[in-house]
Amino acid sequence: MKFAFLSLTIAALIAPIQAHAQQYDPVQNCIRFPDTPNPDAELRYLLAHPGRVCAAQHPDLAGQAETVRRGMNQGYDNTMRMIGAQRGY
């Protein structure tokens, strides 16, 4: 029973990696994400393999700029929420 559970767990962990491995670009030596986005799987892969992902063919520059803006402002926003909560706003 434990062996079956372990086999299923390993298969579940390997499946996303295999999906990305099928998108390997040998010319640029990088991995391409599929056209259908899966943000959670892509983020896990990016964090585990920095510098191994190909640049997008049609990048969403406005989306990238918005993501950077939110990331830069996140600390400020969190601090202001805490100050507001302490003051009863």
N, C-alpha and C positions, 0 to 999 in steps of 0.2 A: 504494500500500500504506500509506504514512504517513497519507494523507488518510482512509482507511477506519479506521485505528486511532484517529486523532484524533476522528472522528465518533462512534465507539463510546464513547470515553472521555467526551466531552461529554454524550452521551446518558445514560451511567451516572451522571454527576454531577448532571444535571438531574432525573432521575426522582424522587429523594426530595423535592426541592423542589416538583415538580409535585404529588406526592401530598399534601403539606401545603397547597399552594395551593388544592386542591379543598376543603379544610376551612375556608376563610376565612369568618369571621363579620363581615359588613359593619356590623352594628349596633354591635358592640363594637370593631370595627376590630382584630381579632386573629385568630390562627390556632388552630384546635382540632386536637389530635392525634386520630387514629382510635382507636376503642375497643380494637383489638388493639395492645398496646404494642410498640414497637420502641425500646428504651432507647438504643441507640447513635445511631440517626437522630435521636431526640428531643433527646439531649444535644448533638449537633452543631448542630442547628437553634437550640436555646436559646442556645448560646454565640455563634452567628453573628448572632442577632437578639434581643438582650435586650429584654424588655418587650413583645414582640410576640405572646406566647402567652396565650390565654385561660385563666382559672382553670378547674380541673376542676369538672364539674357535681356529682360525688360524690367529693370528695377523700378520700384514704386518710390520715387524720390520724395514725394509729399508724405507718404507713409513713414519713410525712414526719418525724415525731418521731425515729424510729429512724435515718433518714438523717442528720438534723442531729446527733444524738448521736454517730454513727460519725465524721462529719466533724470534730466538735470534739475527739474523742479520738484521731484518727489520728496526730497529731504525737506525743502522749504514747506511744501504742502503738509507733510506729516507734523512738522513742528508747529505750524499755525493751527492745525486741528487740535493738538494737545493743549496749546495755550488757550484756545477758545473753549475747550472742554473744562479746563481748570477755572476759567472765569465765568463759566455758566452760560456760554453763548449757544 
